[in-house]
């Protein structure tokens, strides 16, 4: 996916001089001199992981390209820090990482929240590291920087039912991917059961939208284990009872809700599984426990390739992360460049419309070519990259 094959344009590892923790930055490709991709923090984060995520960001940017829109795709990048975000030293590590990456953030890497980090935390650390913004590299590409920054700030200030719009748009996109797959298969929403792994920003918002669409969320997994109820969980109550890391206070459970081991979500009696937490959650061994018809990747790279091949052989469809969780990134840029305003209804309508069209195009191509949705998504992105290059140029 890069100009030189599979080799990223930039790949580097930083070591914190105080804790010995390592952080990584990979820039897969630049478009108009800029790349986009979030910053994650988790114990065990590796350079290989960040490299795969950066390549995925290149494809996500291409997939949402609209020649009629104001937003122009950027290149793909990703940052990652090998540290538990709950570690008391984590914030200091984050600030020092950002200071080390300051030249890249100032010039060509736009970043933001990802696994283990909220945007509020990123913004606070960015300011402490002496940077203007986590997305300041894109400012020279804006027609009116002041108006664009105000528009994005206004959007981030919007809340719906006490949840920030920036958190909800990602779940809205994931939920629309699920609904598009159900519609294509003529499966009614009522009676369709869902299990969600991870109840943070993406998983919680996804559960919210799916339950409001009439689906039944029967299992939710967090760091403490899996909470399940075959008759359906009270999603709103669980959302209200979670902490900043997506961990649900078990005191909010109802008598019929059951506490199960952490991996019980895999074997949930559900049609749809939504892994929305860590990468590499589904491997060749544990995929045997899955009974669902669809796995919808809200997290980045949650299903290992070998596991996906085994799932496909069993008739289980994986909807890939490169499409499913791309709504958040697209919404950032639609808002900043002025394709949508800072209003929830407008944002949700744009995310739903774009995601549904993209999922339907992906599934139609997969069916037509007899391939997987992931292969179809990659092919769609590959078709668009030369068009973007011809119009805007890139290097790397």
Secondary structure as GFF3:
##gff-version 3
##sequence-region A 1 396
A	DSSP	beta_strand	10	15	.	.	.	ID=ss1
A	DSSP	beta_strand	22	27	.	.	.	ID=ss2
A	DSSP	beta_strand	30	31	.	.	.	ID=ss3
A	DSSP	beta_strand	35	36	.	.	.	ID=ss4
A	DSSP	beta_strand	39	42	.	.	.	ID=ss5
A	DSSP	alpha_helix	47	63	.	.	.	ID=ss6
A	DSSP	beta_strand	75	82	.	.	.	ID=ss7
A	DSSP	alpha_helix	90	100	.	.	.	ID=ss8
A	DSSP	alpha_helix	102	107	.	.	.	ID=ss9
A	DSSP	beta_strand	109	110	.	.	.	ID=ss10
A	DSSP	alpha_helix	119	128	.	.	.	ID=ss11
A	DSSP	three_ten_helix	136	141	.	.	.	ID=ss12
A	DSSP	alpha_helix	145	157	.	.	.	ID=ss13
A	DSSP	beta_strand	159	160	.	.	.	ID=ss14
A	DSSP	beta_strand	163	164	.	.	.	ID=ss15
A	DSSP	alpha_helix	165	184	.	.	.	ID=ss16
A	DSSP	beta_strand	193	197	.	.	.	ID=ss17
A	DSSP	alpha_helix	201	212	.	.	.	ID=ss18
A	DSSP	beta_strand	216	222	.	.	.	ID=ss19
A	DSSP	beta_strand	225	228	.	.	.	ID=ss20
A	DSSP	alpha_helix	235	240	.	.	.	ID=ss21
A	DSSP	three_ten_helix	250	252	.	.	.	ID=ss22
A	DSSP	beta_strand	258	260	.	.	.	ID=ss23
A	DSSP	three_ten_helix	262	267	.	.	.	ID=ss24
A	DSSP	beta_strand	272	275	.	.	.	ID=ss25
A	DSSP	three_ten_helix	286	289	.	.	.	ID=ss26
A	DSSP	beta_strand	294	296	.	.	.	ID=ss27
A	DSSP	alpha_helix	305	313	.	.	.	ID=ss28
A	DSSP	beta_strand	317	319	.	.	.	ID=ss29
A	DSSP	alpha_helix	321	324	.	.	.	ID=ss30
A	DSSP	alpha_helix	327	337	.	.	.	ID=ss31
A	DSSP	alpha_helix	344	369	.	.	.	ID=ss32
A	DSSP	alpha_helix	373	392	.	.	.	ID=ss33
A	DSSP	beta_strand	394	395	.	.	.	ID=ss34
###
